[in-house]
């Protein structure tokens, strides 16, 4: 008789991050549903699993800077491979990490009440500022990342700028 090959049951029902591994905007990250997943359920779990570590990791890997590093130095395609994501330099010891967690909490709250909430024109800007600061980027470095992002993702960049002008 055929048997199911259940993978990684030790990670089922715990906080983590899931992401789209393929596509023009890949990777895009979100909190997992804390449920069972299979081989196509790309997931990331912080080494020290806690809700705050998961949110902190989500904030960092969702930033423009880490996407810039991923797409320019780790992988160059529309795919996001596990080994490429493992290469991302993430600083869990930044002094303002509590602010990053607060911003992620705000996004979660807003998206629960409005699934189409536009965090990209609001909290994403703050996340990117904090991550730029955490990595010590100067104005020229920030401009390089922002210009790369605008070239790589023109629709996202244009929408964000249009929403900022409307505020």
BELDA-V430960 format. One record per residue. N is the residue number from 1. SS is DSSP state (helix for helix, strand for strand, loop for the rest). PHI is phi in radians with two decimals (none if undefined). OMEGA is omega in radians with two decimals (NA if undefined). Layout:
n ss phi omega
N SS PHI OMEGA
N SS PHI OMEGA
This chain:
n ss phi omega
1 loop none -3.13
2 loop -1.35 3.12
3 loop -2.12 3.07
4 loop -1.35 3.08
5 loop -1.76 -3.10
6 loop -1.44 -3.07
7 loop -1.77 3.00
8 loop 0.90 -3.14
9 helix -1.10 3.11
10 helix -1.17 3.12
11 helix -1.76 3.11
12 loop -1.20 3.03
13 loop 1.15 3.05
14 loop -2.16 -3.13
15 loop -1.08 3.09
16 loop -2.92 -3.11
17 strand -2.21 3.03
18 strand -1.97 -3.09
19 strand -2.66 3.04
20 loop -1.48 -3.07
21 loop -1.58 -3.11
22 strand -2.36 3.05
23 loop 2.18 -3.06
24 loop -1.04 -3.13
25 loop -1.70 -3.10
26 loop -1.17 -0.09
27 loop -1.54 2.93
28 loop -2.03 -2.97
29 strand -1.93 3.07
30 strand -2.77 3.06
31 strand -1.15 3.10
32 loop -1.35 -3.13
33 loop -1.68 -3.13
34 loop 0.93 -3.11
35 loop -2.39 3.10
36 loop -1.29 3.08
37 loop -2.48 3.12
38 loop -2.16 -3.02
39 loop -1.12 3.10
40 loop -1.62 3.10
41 loop -1.63 -3.11
42 loop -0.96 -3.06
43 strand -2.40 3.09
44 strand -2.24 3.11
45 loop -2.24 3.10
46 loop -1.08 3.14
47 loop -0.98 3.07
48 loop -1.74 -3.02
49 loop -1.34 3.00
50 loop -2.69 3.11
51 helix -0.99 -3.13
52 helix -1.20 3.09
53 helix -1.12 3.11
54 helix -1.13 3.13
55 helix -1.13 3.13
56 helix -1.09 3.10
57 helix -1.06 3.11
58 helix -1.05 3.12
59 helix -1.07 -3.14
60 helix -1.11 -3.03
61 helix -1.28 3.08
62 loop -1.58 -3.10
63 loop -1.35 3.09
64 helix -1.09 -3.10
65 helix -1.08 -3.11
66 helix -1.23 3.04
67 helix -1.16 3.09
68 helix -1.03 3.14
69 helix -1.10 -3.12
70 helix -1.05 -3.03
71 helix -1.41 -3.13
72 helix -1.80 -3.04
73 helix -2.13 -3.09
74 helix -1.81 -3.14
75 loop -2.69 -3.00
76 loop -2.21 -3.07
77 loop -2.09 3.09
78 loop -1.43 3.07
79 strand -1.68 3.08
80 loop -2.18 -3.06
81 loop -1.52 -3.12
82 helix -0.98 -3.10
83 helix -1.12 3.07
84 helix -1.18 3.13
85 helix -1.12 3.12
86 helix -1.13 -3.12
87 loop -1.40 -3.09
88 loop -1.13 3.11
89 loop -1.45 -3.10
90 loop -2.03 -3.07
91 loop -1.76 3.14
92 loop -1.42 -3.06
93 loop -1.97 3.11
94 loop -1.18 -3.03
95 loop -1.12 -3.09
96 loop -1.79 3.14
97 helix -1.04 3.13
98 helix -1.06 3.09
99 helix -1.15 3.12
100 helix -1.09 3.12
101 helix -1.11 3.11
102 helix -1.08 3.14
103 helix -1.15 3.11
104 helix -1.09 3.09
105 helix -1.04 3.11
106 helix -1.11 3.11
107 helix -1.06 -3.13
108 helix -1.02 3.14
109 helix -1.05 -3.11
110 helix -1.16 3.14
111 helix -1.31 3.06
112 helix -1.21 3.13
113 helix -1.49 3.12
114 loop -2.54 -3.09
115 loop -1.00 3.12
116 loop -1.74 -3.14
117 loop -0.97 -3.07
118 loop -1.57 3.11
119 helix -1.24 -3.09
120 helix -1.08 -3.14
121 helix -1.60 -3.10
122 loop -2.21 -3.04
123 helix -1.15 -3.13
124 helix -1.02 3.12
125 helix -1.11 3.11
126 helix -1.20 3.09
127 helix -1.02 -3.12
128 helix -1.08 3.10
129 helix -1.06 -3.14
130 helix -1.11 -3.14
131 helix -1.21 3.07
132 helix -1.01 3.12
133 helix -1.14 -3.12
134 helix -1.04 -3.11
135 loop -1.69 3.04
136 loop 1.21 -3.14
137 loop -1.28 3.04
138 loop -1.58 -3.07
139 helix -1.01 3.14
140 helix -1.12 3.11
141 helix -1.11 3.13
142 helix -1.08 3.12
143 helix -1.08 3.11
144 helix -1.08 3.13
145 helix -1.14 -3.12
146 helix -1.09 3.12
147 helix -1.18 3.08
148 helix -1.05 -3.12
149 helix -1.06 3.14
150 helix -1.10 3.10
151 helix -1.29 -3.07
152 helix -1.29 -3.08
153 loop -2.23 -3.04
154 helix -1.06 -3.14
155 helix -1.20 3.12
156 helix -1.13 -3.12
157 helix -1.13 3.14
158 helix -1.13 3.13
159 helix -1.11 3.14
160 helix -1.11 3.14
161 helix -1.14 3.12
162 helix -1.10 3.12
163 helix -1.17 3.12
164 helix -1.19 3.11
165 helix -1.14 -3.11
166 helix -1.28 -3.10
167 loop -1.24 NA
